[in-house]
Amino acid sequence: MEKIESKIKEFISENILFSDNGYPYQDQDSFLEKGIVDSMNVMEIVAYVEDTFGVHVEDLEITPANFDSIASISTYIRQKQN
């Protein structure tokens, strides 16, 4: 598993799911469809991504295409870092 995915899963598990048992979903699972996050949680994830991975997230980039799954967030981060 890639380092980016691992860090995001750990953050969501500890800060959103409040779980010590890890992240129980697949990387492609939609946060919204599974009821994993709400709009406030998305903002927490955005702040975490900016602080942890050193990328600036524009308001217009906060979309389901970029922030609705582990896979979409990690793809977004990699694109911003390149």
N, C-alpha and C positions, 0 to 999 in steps of 0.2 A: 504494500500500500504506500502511496506517495505521502510525503511529509505534509503537504498542504491539506490533503483530505484528513489525515490523522489529527492535525491541529484543529480543524473545523469541527470534526466529530467530537473531540474532547471538549471544546468550548460549548457546543450545543448540549451535550450530555450533562455537563456540570452546571451550566448557567440557565438553561431553558427547560430541559427535562428533569433537572435535579436528580440525576441518576448516577449511582456508583457502578452500574453494571454495563457501561459503555453505550454506544449508539446502536439501537436495535433495528435500524432500517437499512435498506439498500441505498447505494450512492445516488441512484437515479430517482428514488422516491420523492414525490412532490411534497414539500413541507405543508403547503396549503391543503392539498387533497387529503393528506394523512392527519391534518390537524396538529401538526408539530409546532408551528409558530403562528403568531398573530402579527399585526402590523408593528406593534411595539418591539416584538422580538426581532423583526427584520432590521429595525434601526440599531438594535444591540449588535446584531451580526455585522452590519455595515461598519459600525465603530470598531469592532474587533478586527475586521479585515483591514481597515485603514491602519490601525495601530500595530498589528502583528506583521502584516506583509508589506507595509510601506507603500501602499497604493492610495491614490486619492479617488474617491467615488463621487462622481457628479450626480446631482439629484436626478437627472434624466436617465441615469444608468441603474437606478434602483427599480428594477422591473423583475417580474417572474422569470424572464429569460435569463437573468443574471443571478438571481438570489432565491430560487425556489427548490434547490436540491444541493446536496454535497457536490454532485458532478457539475452543476451549472456554476456554482461559486468557484470551484477550483479552476474551471476553464476560464472564467472571467479574470481571476487573479493572474493566471499565467499569461493571458493576453495583455493585461495591464503592465506586467513586469517586463514584457519584451518590447 
